[in-house]
């Protein structure tokens, strides 16, 4: 099972859009404000929002859609994706 982090910062409208996609899909995730840790700032300051899977170490950079998220987390077939997005 993946452990997903949504990397962003406050007052970032793109980060808000990315978070809304997760809420729409009802996929569990944790939000990380990159401003709180220098390491996150160095790695992601100009890339946010970024979805990071802590298990696979894969990243998905913005822009991404609900379909992209489902594909990223795996296990969702195209039919399941279209039903889930209705």
N, C-alpha and C positions, 0 to 999 in steps of 0.2 A: 504494500500500500504506500502511496506517495505521501509526502509531507510537503505541502505547498506554502510558499511565502510569496506575498505580493509586496514587492519593494516599491516604495514611493515616498512622498512627503506631503505635508499638509499644504493646503491651498494649491494643489496641483489638479487642474480640471481633468487631465488625461487619467490620472490615478483614480479619480472619482468615477470616471467612465469604466475603467477596468474593474473596480470594485463592484459596480452595479452589475456587470456581466456575471461575476461570481455569485452574487446574491440571486440573480435571475436563475442561474443554473443549480443553485443550492449545493454547491461544492464547497466543502470545508477548506479554509485557508487561514493563514495568519498574516496580519499586516505588519510590515516593518517600516518605520519612518527612518529613512537613511540619514537624516540630519542628526539622529541620536548616537550614531557610531561612525567614527572616522573611517573605519574600514569600508563600510557600506558607501559612504560618500565618495571615497576614492574610486571604487569600482563601478558605481552606478549613477553618479551625479548627472550625466548627460544622457542616460539611457532610460530613465524611468518613464512609465511604469514597466517593471520587469517581473515576470513570474518565474520563480525558482523552485525546482523540485529538489529537496534536500537529499532524497534517496538516490536519484539518478545523477544529480548535479547538472541537469539540463536546465537551460534558460529559454524563456519565450519573451522576446522583446516586443514592445508596442510598435506598430498597431497590431492588435489581435482581436479576433471575433469570438463569439460563443463557440462556433464550430472549431476554431483553432484551439481553444481551451480544452474542449472535449477530446480532440485528437491528441493534444499534448499529454493529458492525463491517461490516455489509453483506455482501451476497453469499450469504447463507444463506436458502434458501427454507424454508417451513414443513416440507416433507417432509424436507429435509436436516437441519433442526433436530431433528425428532423422532428421526431415525435416529442423529444425533450424540449425543443425550442418553441413549440406551439403554445 
